[in-house]
Amino acid sequence: MSRRRMVPLLFPAAALAACETRPGSEAAPSYEAVSLLGDTLVAPTLSDSLRAARERQLADAEAAYARDSSADALIWVGRRTAYLGRYRDAVEVFAAGATRFPEDARFYRHRGHRYITLRRLDLAVQDLDRAAQLIAGRPDEVEPDGLPNARNTPTSTLQSNIWYHLGLAYYLKGDFPNALRAYQ
């Protein structure tokens, strides 16, 4: 091929080379989610003292998981990660839990909740529906509060949280009949 014929190909080739992505070179977005209206959503800003306290709680949860790699310990790593506003990271923790403990509804419940936070509603419905299947016919259990109230009294249960968040996900999708079904 002559040089004259190659010149028109140089610009597109250079443009493609400039757009090349390398594994691991993609930066995470600076936002956590995109709203239903298309706006970017960032995690809430925490005061320095609150951030430090929550970082300590996360470090404690990670240390507990290192000592005892139970489902309970891993759930707390995910919850503490989310309380820092690192919702995408929390989803990854809960995904690891769902892989390791596939019959534990709590991982699907918490990941579904965080998918709602991230406005990934179809994934939220899938997870929360799976959680609902896993709890069918089982006794309800009090769910410990990660951010306790003034009396340090838990106010919700695993089943109520699953059904609440499933209904919310359907509602946000505009699927009102299924939202109503979840709330009944």
MDAnalysis code that builds the backbone (N, CA, C; Angstrom):
import MDAnalysis as mda
import numpy as np

u = mda.Universe.empty(552, n_residues=184, atom_resindex=np.repeat(np.arange(184), 3), trajectory=True)
u.add_TopologyAttr("name", ["N", "CA", "C"] * 184)
u.add_TopologyAttr("resid", np.arange(1, 185))
u.add_TopologyAttr("resname", ["MET", "SER", "ARG", "ARG", "ARG", "MET", "VAL", "PRO", "LEU", "LEU", "PHE", "PRO", "ALA", "ALA", "ALA", "LEU", "ALA", "ALA", "CYS", "GLU", "THR", "ARG", "PRO", "GLY", "SER", "GLU", "ALA", "ALA", "PRO", "SER", "TYR", "GLU", "ALA", "VAL", "SER", "LEU", "LEU", "GLY", "ASP", "THR", "LEU", "VAL", "ALA", "PRO", "THR", "LEU", "SER", "ASP", "SER", "LEU", "ARG", "ALA", "ALA", "ARG", "GLU", "ARG", "GLN", "LEU", "ALA", "ASP", "ALA", "GLU", "ALA", "ALA", "TYR", "ALA", "ARG", "ASP", "SER", "SER", "ALA", "ASP", "ALA", "LEU", "ILE", "TRP", "VAL", "GLY", "ARG", "ARG", "THR", "ALA", "TYR", "LEU", "GLY", "ARG", "TYR", "ARG", "ASP", "ALA", "VAL", "GLU", "VAL", "PHE", "ALA", "ALA", "GLY", "ALA", "THR", "ARG", "PHE", "PRO", "GLU", "ASP", "ALA", "ARG", "PHE", "TYR", "ARG", "HIS", "ARG", "GLY", "HIS", "ARG", "TYR", "ILE", "THR", "LEU", "ARG", "ARG", "LEU", "ASP", "LEU", "ALA", "VAL", "GLN", "ASP", "LEU", "ASP", "ARG", "ALA", "ALA", "GLN", "LEU", "ILE", "ALA", "GLY", "ARG", "PRO", "ASP", "GLU", "VAL", "GLU", "PRO", "ASP", "GLY", "LEU", "PRO", "ASN", "ALA", "ARG", "ASN", "THR", "PRO", "THR", "SER", "THR", "LEU", "GLN", "SER", "ASN", "ILE", "TRP", "TYR", "HIS", "LEU", "GLY", "LEU", "ALA", "TYR", "TYR", "LEU", "LYS", "GLY", "ASP", "PHE", "PRO", "ASN", "ALA", "LEU", "ARG", "ALA", "TYR", "GLN"])
u.atoms.positions = np.array([
    [0.864, -1.171, 0.000],
    [0.000, 0.000, 0.000],
    [0.902, 1.223, 0.000],
    [0.574, 2.216, -0.816],
    [1.408, 3.418, -0.892],
    [1.153, 4.307, 0.308],
    [2.108, 5.200, 0.548],
    [1.980, 6.122, 1.688],
    [0.760, 7.013, 1.534],
    [0.454, 7.414, 0.323],
    [-0.700, 8.299, 0.110],
    [-1.990, 7.605, 0.518],
    [-2.083, 6.336, 0.306],
    [-3.286, 5.596, 0.684],
    [-3.341, 5.362, 2.193],
    [-2.208, 5.334, 2.849],
    [-2.163, 5.076, 4.288],
    [-2.488, 6.311, 5.111],
    [-2.245, 7.510, 4.585],
    [-2.451, 8.740, 5.354],
    [-3.873, 8.848, 5.891],
    [-4.915, 8.608, 5.083],
    [-6.271, 8.719, 5.640],
    [-6.550, 7.712, 6.762],
    [-5.797, 6.639, 6.821],
    [-6.007, 5.634, 7.858],
    [-5.293, 5.973, 9.161],
    [-4.352, 6.898, 9.119],
    [-3.572, 7.211, 10.313],
    [-4.414, 7.840, 11.415],
    [-5.291, 8.774, 11.068],
    [-6.093, 9.439, 12.103],
    [-7.017, 8.457, 12.815],
    [-7.787, 7.648, 12.068],
    [-8.636, 6.684, 12.786],
    [-7.822, 5.701, 13.625],
    [-6.677, 5.270, 13.124],
    [-5.851, 4.340, 13.898],
    [-5.345, 5.000, 15.171],
    [-4.927, 6.263, 15.067],
    [-4.449, 6.986, 16.249],
    [-5.590, 7.189, 17.245],
    [-6.773, 7.494, 16.733],
    [-7.923, 7.702, 17.621],
    [-8.271, 6.410, 18.358],
    [-8.244, 5.300, 17.645],
    [-8.537, 4.022, 18.297],
    [-7.480, 3.672, 19.336],
    [-6.238, 3.935, 19.032],
    [-5.171, 3.641, 19.996],
    [-5.327, 4.489, 21.247],
    [-5.743, 5.734, 21.080],
    [-5.918, 6.620, 22.232],
    [-7.077, 6.164, 23.108],
    [-8.050, 5.484, 22.527],
    [-9.218, 5.032, 23.281],
    [-9.023, 3.662, 23.912],
    [-7.910, 3.050, 23.655],
    [-7.672, 1.707, 24.182],
    [-7.763, 1.699, 25.700],
    [-8.416, 0.682, 26.216],
    [-8.469, 0.517, 27.669],
    [-7.645, -0.691, 28.040],
    [-6.988, -0.587, 29.128],
    [-6.178, -1.688, 29.636],
    [-6.870, -2.251, 30.868],
    [-6.767, -3.545, 31.074],
    [-7.388, -4.126, 32.273],
    [-6.909, -3.418, 33.532],
    [-7.862, -3.054, 34.365],
    [-7.522, -2.402, 35.626],
    [-7.243, -0.922, 35.507],
    [-7.282, -0.371, 34.280],
    [-6.962, 1.047, 34.135],
    [-8.193, 1.933, 34.222],
    [-9.369, 1.337, 34.220],
    [-10.583, 2.137, 34.277],
    [-10.807, 2.635, 35.696],
    [-10.944, 3.934, 35.830],
    [-11.198, 4.519, 37.146],
    [-12.671, 4.357, 37.484],
    [-12.943, 4.115, 38.738],
    [-14.329, 4.041, 39.187],
    [-14.943, 5.427, 39.075],
    [-16.229, 5.496, 38.768],
    [-16.846, 6.822, 38.696],
    [-16.793, 7.515, 40.051],
    [-16.842, 8.839, 40.018],
    [-16.777, 9.616, 41.259],
    [-18.124, 9.652, 41.976],
    [-19.127, 9.062, 41.385],
    [-20.455, 9.019, 41.987],
    [-20.819, 7.567, 42.266],
    [-21.813, 7.374, 43.107],
    [-22.236, 6.023, 43.472],
    [-23.336, 5.488, 42.561],
    [-24.206, 6.370, 42.076],
    [-25.347, 5.900, 41.298],
    [-25.850, 7.022, 40.403],
    [-26.783, 6.661, 39.534],
    [-27.483, 7.629, 38.699],
    [-28.950, 7.550, 39.087],
    [-29.540, 8.699, 39.394],
    [-30.926, 8.729, 39.855],
    [-31.882, 8.321, 38.744],
    [-33.125, 8.115, 39.109],
    [-34.146, 7.776, 38.125],
    [-34.403, 8.928, 37.165],
    [-33.946, 10.125, 37.521],
    [-34.072, 11.295, 36.651],
    [-32.800, 11.557, 35.860],
    [-31.782, 10.717, 36.043],
    [-30.546, 10.852, 35.287],
    [-29.460, 11.671, 35.962],
    [-29.691, 12.117, 37.187],
    [-28.674, 12.879, 37.914],
    [-27.706, 11.922, 38.603],
    [-26.451, 12.359, 38.733],
    [-25.502, 11.532, 39.473],
    [-25.738, 11.716, 40.967],
    [-25.577, 10.629, 41.690],
    [-25.787, 10.623, 43.135],
    [-24.474, 10.269, 43.818],
    [-24.109, 11.064, 44.791],
    [-22.893, 10.801, 45.558],
    [-23.286, 10.392, 46.970],
    [-22.388, 9.702, 47.625],
    [-22.637, 9.292, 49.006],
    [-22.716, 10.529, 49.888],
    [-23.493, 10.467, 50.951],
    [-23.577, 11.610, 51.862],
    [-22.204, 11.934, 52.453],
    [-21.982, 13.205, 52.676],
    [-20.741, 13.639, 53.310],
    [-20.837, 13.377, 54.808],
    [-19.829, 12.734, 55.349],
    [-19.792, 12.441, 56.777],
    [-18.824, 13.402, 57.453],
    [-19.162, 13.811, 58.664],
    [-18.224, 14.633, 59.429],
    [-16.955, 13.820, 59.665],
    [-15.870, 14.502, 59.938],
    [-14.603, 13.805, 60.179],
    [-14.721, 12.811, 61.328],
    [-15.392, 13.228, 62.401],
    [-15.500, 12.336, 63.563],
    [-16.384, 11.127, 63.255],
    [-17.483, 11.344, 62.531],
    [-18.359, 10.227, 62.178],
    [-17.649, 9.281, 61.211],
    [-16.960, 9.847, 60.225],
    [-16.216, 9.015, 59.277],
    [-15.183, 8.168, 60.023],
    [-14.449, 8.788, 60.945],
    [-13.426, 8.056, 61.704],
    [-14.061, 6.928, 62.520],
    [-15.197, 7.208, 63.141],
    [-15.878, 6.181, 63.940],
    [-16.333, 5.029, 63.049],
    [-16.890, 5.348, 61.893],
    [-17.364, 4.291, 60.995],
    [-16.202, 3.520, 60.368],
    [-15.088, 4.200, 60.125],
    [-13.897, 3.497, 59.630],
    [-13.399, 2.505, 60.681],
    [-13.437, 2.918, 61.949],
    [-13.039, 2.003, 63.036],
    [-13.990, 0.808, 63.106],
    [-15.289, 1.081, 62.960],
    [-16.270, -0.012, 62.986],
    [-16.028, -0.988, 61.832],
    [-15.701, -0.449, 60.661],
    [-15.407, -1.318, 59.523],
    [-14.141, -2.133, 59.796],
    [-13.119, -1.493, 60.321],
    [-11.876, -2.218, 60.643],
    [-12.150, -3.326, 61.659],
    [-12.984, -3.029, 62.645],
    [-13.353, -4.050, 63.637],
    [-14.104, -5.209, 62.977],
    [-15.020, -4.876, 62.055],
    [-15.786, -5.917, 61.360],
    [-14.864, -6.772, 60.494],
    [-13.915, -6.142, 59.827],
    [-12.968, -6.893, 59.001],
    [-12.085, -7.797, 59.866],
    [-11.672, -7.294, 61.025],
    [-10.867, -8.107, 61.945],
    [-11.685, -9.291, 62.464],
    [-12.951, -9.045, 62.769],
    [-13.820, -10.133, 63.234],
    [-13.975, -11.188, 62.142],
    [-14.112, -10.750, 60.898],
    [-14.241, -11.696, 59.791],
    [-12.938, -12.476, 59.579],
    [-11.812, -11.825, 59.804],
    [-10.524, -12.522, 59.677],
    [-10.399, -13.635, 60.724],
    [-10.963, -13.401, 61.896],
    [-10.931, -14.410, 62.973],
    [-11.960, -15.514, 62.756],
    [-13.124, -15.124, 62.237],
    [-14.249, -16.051, 62.100],
    [-14.957, -15.724, 60.796],
    [-14.691, -16.495, 59.770],
    [-15.233, -16.172, 58.448],
    [-16.672, -16.665, 58.281],
    [-17.492, -16.348, 59.266],
    [-18.899, -16.760, 59.251],
    [-19.737, -15.810, 58.399],
    [-20.938, -16.258, 58.092],
    [-21.883, -15.409, 57.364],
    [-22.178, -14.140, 58.159],
    [-22.387, -14.276, 59.464],
    [-22.672, -13.101, 60.303],
    [-21.558, -12.069, 60.197],
    [-20.318, -12.528, 60.301],
    [-19.185, -11.600, 60.259],
    [-19.088, -10.911, 58.904],
    [-19.331, -11.640, 57.823],
    [-19.245, -11.043, 56.488],
    [-20.372, -10.039, 56.256],
    [-21.547, -10.332, 56.768],
    [-22.650, -9.372, 56.647],
    [-22.265, -8.049, 57.293],
    [-21.621, -8.097, 58.453],
    [-21.226, -6.849, 59.112],
    [-20.158, -6.097, 58.332],
    [-19.279, -6.797, 57.644],
    [-18.313, -6.103, 56.780],
    [-19.075, -5.344, 55.697],
    [-20.049, -5.997, 55.075],
    [-20.842, -5.335, 54.037],
    [-21.640, -4.163, 54.569],
    [-22.274, -4.339, 55.707],
    [-23.081, -3.258, 56.277],
    [-22.201, -2.068, 56.654],
    [-21.086, -2.345, 57.306],
    [-20.184, -1.253, 57.712],
    [-19.604, -0.537, 56.495],
    [-19.374, -1.265, 55.426],
    [-18.904, -0.645, 54.182],
    [-19.968, 0.302, 53.640],
    [-21.214, -0.140, 53.635],
    [-22.311, 0.698, 53.138],
    [-22.506, 1.938, 54.002],
    [-22.326, 1.809, 55.317],
    [-22.524, 2.961, 56.206],
    [-21.491, 4.053, 55.960],
    [-20.421, 3.715, 55.255],
    [-19.432, 4.719, 54.859],
    [-19.782, 5.347, 53.511],
    [-20.895, 4.927, 52.922],
    [-21.300, 5.462, 51.624],
    [-20.627, 4.761, 50.461],
    [-19.998, 3.661, 50.713],
    [-19.317, 2.885, 49.670],
    [-20.253, 1.756, 49.225],
    [-21.332, 2.161, 48.575],
    [-22.409, 1.230, 48.256],
    [-22.000, 0.176, 47.229],
    [-21.251, 0.584, 46.202],
    [-20.806, -0.392, 45.199],
    [-19.879, -1.426, 45.832],
    [-19.019, -0.972, 46.730],
    [-18.139, -1.912, 47.438],
    [-18.956, -2.859, 48.317],
    [-19.985, -2.333, 48.953],
    [-20.841, -3.175, 49.797],
    [-21.532, -4.246, 48.956],
    [-21.978, -3.887, 47.764],
    [-22.597, -4.870, 46.874],
    [-21.624, -6.011, 46.600],
    [-20.363, -5.677, 46.401],
    [-19.359, -6.717, 46.146],
    [-19.191, -7.642, 47.356],
    [-19.211, -7.070, 48.551],
    [-19.109, -7.891, 49.767],
    [-20.301, -8.840, 49.849],
    [-21.506, -8.305, 49.631],
    [-22.696, -9.151, 49.710],
    [-22.726, -10.186, 48.585],
    [-22.182, -9.837, 47.424],
    [-22.094, -10.807, 46.328],
    [-21.182, -11.969, 46.719],
    [-20.062, -11.654, 47.356],
    [-19.160, -12.713, 47.826],
    [-19.880, -13.597, 48.844],
    [-20.669, -12.975, 49.698],
    [-21.432, -13.744, 50.681],
    [-22.471, -14.634, 50.036],
    [-23.166, -14.109, 49.025],
    [-24.184, -14.911, 48.339],
    [-23.549, -16.092, 47.612],
    [-22.330, -15.906, 47.140],
    [-21.619, -17.011, 46.494],
    [-21.194, -18.055, 47.526],
    [-20.690, -17.584, 48.639],
    [-20.186, -18.502, 49.675],
    [-21.314, -19.149, 50.481],
    [-22.403, -18.394, 50.698],
    [-23.533, -18.872, 51.505],
    [-24.828, -18.717, 50.694],
    [-24.993, -19.486, 49.614],
    [-26.108, -19.249, 48.691],
    [-27.499, -19.463, 49.275],
    [-27.614, -20.135, 50.395],
    [-28.926, -20.367, 51.004],
    [-29.224, -19.385, 52.132],
    [-28.384, -18.387, 52.315],
    [-28.571, -17.393, 53.379],
    [-29.269, -16.168, 52.792],
    [-30.531, -16.016, 53.128],
    [-31.355, -14.927, 52.580],
    [-30.798, -13.550, 52.902],
    [-30.058, -13.434, 53.972],
    [-29.577, -12.122, 54.404],
    [-28.669, -11.466, 53.373],
    [-27.873, -12.236, 52.655],
    [-26.991, -11.633, 51.652],
    [-27.798, -11.048, 50.500],
    [-28.852, -11.746, 50.087],
    [-29.713, -11.240, 49.017],
    [-30.510, -10.035, 49.509],
    [-30.942, -10.068, 50.750],
    [-31.678, -8.942, 51.338],
    [-30.809, -7.692, 51.357],
    [-29.580, -7.801, 51.850],
    [-28.712, -6.628, 51.952],
    [-28.221, -6.163, 50.584],
    [-27.878, -7.098, 49.704],
    [-27.448, -6.682, 48.368],
    [-28.614, -6.043, 47.623],
    [-29.812, -6.614, 47.764],
    [-30.985, -6.004, 47.136],
    [-31.224, -4.594, 47.629],
    [-31.074, -4.387, 48.930],
    [-31.217, -3.046, 49.513],
    [-30.218, -2.094, 48.867],
    [-28.968, -2.512, 48.739],
    [-27.946, -1.631, 48.153],
    [-28.137, -1.449, 46.659],
    [-28.699, -2.433, 45.988],
    [-29.044, -2.219, 44.579],
    [-30.106, -1.128, 44.460],
    [-31.021, -1.053, 45.405],
    [-31.988, 0.054, 45.391],
    [-31.249, 1.371, 45.565],
    [-30.336, 1.430, 46.513],
    [-29.547, 2.645, 46.724],
    [-28.864, 3.063, 45.432],
    [-28.364, 2.092, 44.674],
    [-27.651, 2.365, 43.425],
    [-28.594, 2.512, 42.230],
    [-29.891, 2.394, 42.466],
    [-30.937, 2.514, 41.444],
    [-30.827, 1.429, 40.380],
    [-30.350, 0.270, 40.780],
    [-30.290, -0.898, 39.895],
    [-31.472, -1.792, 40.272],
    [-32.636, -1.328, 39.871],
    [-33.878, -1.883, 40.395],
    [-34.169, -3.303, 39.934],
    [-33.830, -3.639, 38.702],
    [-34.069, -5.011, 38.247],
    [-33.246, -6.001, 39.070],
    [-32.004, -5.634, 39.352],
    [-31.157, -6.501, 40.179],
    [-31.676, -6.563, 41.613],
    [-32.189, -5.443, 42.101],
    [-32.766, -5.427, 43.452],
    [-33.939, -6.391, 43.535],
    [-34.823, -6.335, 42.554],
    [-35.982, -7.234, 42.552],
    [-35.527, -8.690, 42.512],
    [-34.549, -8.998, 41.673],
    [-34.056, -10.384, 41.595],
    [-33.561, -10.864, 42.955],
    [-32.724, -10.040, 43.595],
    [-32.162, -10.450, 44.885],
    [-33.224, -10.549, 45.967],
    [-34.084, -9.567, 46.036],
    [-35.088, -9.560, 47.100],
    [-36.122, -10.658, 46.886],
    [-36.422, -10.960, 45.636],
    [-37.314, -12.080, 45.352],
    [-36.655, -13.398, 45.770],
    [-35.364, -13.526, 45.516],
    [-34.637, -14.729, 45.957],
    [-34.650, -14.823, 47.483],
    [-34.434, -13.698, 48.157],
    [-34.475, -13.692, 49.625],
    [-35.850, -14.135, 50.116],
    [-36.915, -13.640, 49.469],
    [-38.277, -14.018, 49.868],
    [-38.499, -15.520, 49.686],
    [-37.959, -16.089, 48.618],
    [-38.077, -17.536, 48.412],
    [-37.362, -18.301, 49.527],
    [-36.202, -17.810, 49.912],
    [-35.400, -18.513, 50.923],
    [-36.019, -18.468, 52.319],
    [-36.817, -17.432, 52.609],
    [-37.421, -17.326, 53.946],
    [-38.799, -17.959, 54.018],
    [-39.337, -18.382, 52.889],
    [-40.694, -18.943, 52.865],
    [-40.811, -20.097, 53.851],
    [-41.800, -19.993, 54.734],
    [-42.064, -21.043, 55.698],
    [-41.138, -21.064, 56.905],
    [-40.251, -20.107, 56.983],
    [-39.313, -20.062, 58.115],
    [-39.784, -19.041, 59.138],
    [-39.447, -19.251, 60.407],
    [-39.802, -18.241, 61.415],
    [-39.016, -16.957, 61.175],
    [-39.635, -15.850, 61.515],
    [-38.983, -14.548, 61.354],
    [-37.929, -14.375, 62.441],
    [-36.998, -13.474, 62.199],
    [-35.950, -13.203, 63.179],
    [-35.675, -11.705, 63.241],
    [-35.396, -11.230, 64.435],
    [-35.052, -9.820, 64.616],
    [-33.737, -9.564, 63.902],
    [-33.689, -8.442, 63.197],
    [-32.462, -8.068, 62.501],
    [-31.735, -7.013, 63.324],
    [-30.486, -7.262, 63.701],
    [-29.761, -6.265, 64.489],
    [-29.601, -4.966, 63.704],
    [-29.727, -3.852, 64.400],
    [-29.558, -2.552, 63.760],
    [-28.081, -2.210, 63.677],
    [-27.653, -1.807, 62.504],
    [-26.273, -1.375, 62.336],
    [-26.056, 0.041, 62.813],
    [-27.103, 0.828, 62.738],
    [-27.084, 2.207, 63.233],
    [-28.214, 2.298, 64.252],
    [-27.967, 1.848, 65.481],
    [-29.042, 1.707, 66.468],
    [-29.703, 3.027, 66.851],
    [-30.954, 2.899, 67.305],
    [-31.691, 4.060, 67.799],
    [-31.201, 4.408, 69.206],
    [-31.757, 5.461, 69.778],
    [-31.305, 5.955, 71.086],
    [-31.447, 4.899, 72.180],
    [-32.445, 4.037, 72.062],
    [-32.655, 2.996, 73.081],
    [-31.905, 1.702, 72.762],
    [-31.223, 1.689, 71.625],
    [-30.502, 0.497, 71.180],
    [-31.435, -0.715, 71.101],
    [-32.657, -0.446, 70.623],
    [-33.672, -1.484, 70.497],
    [-33.920, -1.761, 69.016],
    [-33.647, -2.978, 68.540],
    [-33.929, -3.292, 67.137],
    [-35.410, -3.086, 66.825],
    [-35.690, -2.569, 65.650],
    [-37.072, -2.238, 65.292],
    [-37.570, -2.986, 64.058],
    [-36.764, -3.896, 63.521],
    [-37.213, -4.577, 62.310],
    [-36.768, -6.033, 62.327],
    [-37.322, -6.772, 61.382],
    [-36.998, -8.187, 61.259],
    [-36.484, -8.460, 59.854],
    [-35.885, -9.613, 59.694],
    [-35.381, -9.998, 58.380],
    [-36.518, -10.020, 57.360],
    [-37.627, -10.663, 57.714],
    [-38.720, -10.772, 56.751],
    [-39.349, -9.417, 56.443],
    [-39.535, -8.578, 57.453],
    [-40.133, -7.263, 57.171],
    [-39.218, -6.439, 56.272],
    [-37.916, -6.543, 56.464],
    [-36.992, -5.804, 55.604],
    [-36.987, -6.335, 54.177],
    [-37.060, -7.639, 54.023],
    [-37.111, -8.206, 52.672],
    [-38.361, -7.726, 51.951],
    [-39.522, -7.863, 52.580],
    [-40.772, -7.482, 51.915],
    [-40.863, -5.979, 51.700],
    [-40.396, -5.191, 52.667],
    [-40.403, -3.732, 52.499],
    [-39.559, -3.330, 51.292],
    [-38.334, -3.833, 51.227],
    [-37.447, -3.421, 50.139],
    [-37.898, -3.986, 48.793],
    [-38.476, -5.186, 48.784],
    [-39.007, -5.723, 47.533],
    [-40.151, -4.847, 47.039],
    [-41.057, -4.479, 47.931],
    [-42.144, -3.582, 47.545],
    [-41.629, -2.240, 47.063],
    [-40.629, -1.709, 47.738],
    [-40.043, -0.426, 47.332],
    [-39.419, -0.518, 45.946],
    [-38.695, -1.594, 45.685],
    [-38.070, -1.750, 44.367],
    [-39.129, -1.806, 43.270],
    [-40.183, -2.584, 43.496],
    [-41.266, -2.638, 42.510],
    [-41.919, -1.268, 42.351],
    [-42.152, -0.578, 43.444],
    [-42.776, 0.744, 43.396],
    [-41.927, 1.706, 42.565],
    [-40.625, 1.714, 42.815],
    [-39.739, 2.615, 42.074],
    [-39.677, 2.266, 40.594],
    [-39.913, 1.001, 40.259],
    [-39.971, 0.587, 38.860],
    [-41.308, 0.952, 38.214],
    [-42.267, 1.383, 39.031],
    [-43.593, 1.680, 38.517],
    [-44.466, 0.443, 38.393],
    [-44.049, -0.654, 38.990],
    [-44.801, -1.908, 38.958],
    [-45.653, -1.976, 40.227],
    [-46.749, -1.226, 40.209],
    [-47.577, -1.072, 41.400],
    [-48.298, -2.351, 41.825],
    [-48.783, -3.188, 40.896],
    [-49.412, -4.439, 41.351],
    [-48.441, -5.328, 42.151],
    [-47.198, -5.438, 41.686],
    [-46.235, -6.256, 42.432],
    [-45.783, -5.573, 43.714],
    [-45.744, -4.245, 43.715],
    [-45.431, -3.533, 44.961],
    [-46.512, -3.832, 45.996],
    [-47.763, -3.758, 45.577],
    [-48.873, -4.051, 46.486],
    [-48.794, -5.486, 46.995],
    [-48.501, -6.422, 46.103],
    [-48.376, -7.830, 46.494],
    [-47.299, -7.991, 47.571],
    [-46.173, -7.304, 47.409],
    [-45.082, -7.410, 48.393],
    [-45.494, -6.836, 49.739],
    [-46.331, -5.809, 49.716],
    [-46.714, -5.149, 50.967],
    [-47.884, -5.828, 51.673],
    [-48.552, -6.759, 51.013],
    [-49.706, -7.413, 51.649],
    [-49.305, -8.595, 52.496],
])
